[in-house]
């Protein structure tokens, strides 16, 4: 695997999976994230797996998501869900905390947060 990929810098499969698992654990644990958690199925197994597969390829590792599901089409896949500023912020609360807990490399953590913030902002389909 290329040493210069985010996937490699994070530590590969186990680190990406750990970040995703912590993100979803926080979504279930943090009262402030309850509304966005309620948008997900009770069993988060598939959600965890899809985000892991997406991030794996997005960050330069194996293109697992594309192999199984085709092009991610993130915005289109999220259109059925009402996503406004509040939902974006709840999602970012969980992801930011997961990154803070799991990513020791501060410049990499900052880069991930900035990238996720842009993507989360792009997912909004409700304007308040």
C-alpha positions in Angstrom: 0.0 0.0 0.0 1.3 3.5 -0.8 2.8 5.1 2.3 1.5 8.5 1.3 -2.2 7.7 1.4 -4.4 8.8 4.3 -5.4 5.1 4.6 -1.7 4.2 5.2 -1.0 7.2 7.5 -4.0 6.3 9.7 -2.8 2.7 10.0 -4.8 0.8 7.4 -7.9 -1.3 7.7 -8.0 -1.7 11.5 -7.5 2.1 12.1 -10.1 3.1 9.6 -12.6 0.6 11.0 -11.8 1.8 14.5 -12.5 5.4 13.6 -15.8 4.4 12.0 -16.8 2.3 14.9 -16.0 5.0 17.4 -18.0 7.5 15.2 -21.1 5.3 15.4 -20.6 4.6 19.1 -20.5 8.3 19.8 -23.6 8.8 17.7 -25.4 6.4 20.0 -23.8 7.7 23.2 -24.0 11.5 22.8 -27.4 13.0 23.7 -26.7 15.9 21.4 -26.5 13.4 18.5 -29.8 11.7 19.2 -31.8 13.3 16.3 -29.2 12.1 13.7 -28.9 8.7 15.4 -32.7 8.4 15.0 -32.3 8.8 11.2 -30.3 5.5 11.1 -31.6 2.0 11.6 -31.5 0.5 15.1 -28.8 -2.0 13.9 -25.8 0.1 12.7 -23.9 -2.9 11.2 -24.6 -2.0 7.6 -24.1 1.7 8.2 -20.7 1.0 9.8 -19.7 -1.4 7.0 -20.7 1.1 4.2 -18.8 4.0 5.8 -15.8 1.9 6.4 -15.8 0.7 2.8 -16.3 4.2 1.4 -13.5 5.7 3.5 -11.2 2.9 2.7 -11.3 3.8 -1.0 -11.7 7.5 -0.5 -8.5 7.5 1.6 -6.4 5.5 -0.9 -7.0 2.0 0.4 -8.9 -0.8 -1.3 -12.0 0.5 -3.3 -14.4 -1.7 -1.4 -17.4 0.5 -1.7 -17.2 1.0 -5.4 -16.6 -2.8 -5.9 -19.8 -3.6 -4.1 -22.1 -0.6 -4.7 -20.7 1.4 -7.6 -20.0 5.1 -7.5 -20.8 6.5 -4.0 -23.0 9.4 -5.2 -22.9 10.7 -1.7 -25.3 13.6 -2.1 -27.9 11.6 -4.1 -27.8 8.7 -1.5 -28.4 11.2 1.3 -31.3 13.1 -0.4 -34.0 11.0 1.2 -32.9 12.3 4.6 -33.6 15.9 5.7 -30.1 17.3 6.4 -29.9 20.8 7.6 -27.3 22.7 9.7 -28.4 20.9 12.9 -27.9 17.4 11.3 -24.6 18.4 9.8 -23.4 19.7 13.1 -24.5 16.6 15.0 -22.7 14.4 12.4 -19.6 16.6 12.8 -19.7 16.5 16.6 -19.4 12.7 16.5 -16.8 12.6 13.7 -14.7 15.3 15.3 -14.6 13.6 18.6 -13.8 10.2 17.0 -10.9 11.8 15.1 -9.7 13.6 18.3 -9.7 10.2 20.1 -8.3 8.0 17.3 -5.9 10.1 15.2 -2.7 11.1 17.0 -1.1 12.9 14.0 -2.5 16.5 14.6 -1.9 17.8 11.0 -3.6 14.7 9.6 -6.5 15.0 12.2 -6.9 18.7 11.2 -7.0 17.7 7.5 -9.6 15.0 8.1 -11.8 17.4 10.1 -11.6 20.1 7.3 -12.4 17.5 4.6 -15.3 16.1 6.6 -16.7 19.6 7.3 -16.8 20.4 3.6 -18.4 17.1 2.8 -20.9 17.4 5.6 -21.8 20.9 4.5 -22.3 19.7 1.0 -24.8 17.0 2.2 -27.2 19.6 3.5 -30.5 19.6 1.6 -32.6 21.6 4.0 -32.0 25.3 4.3 -33.0 27.0 7.5 
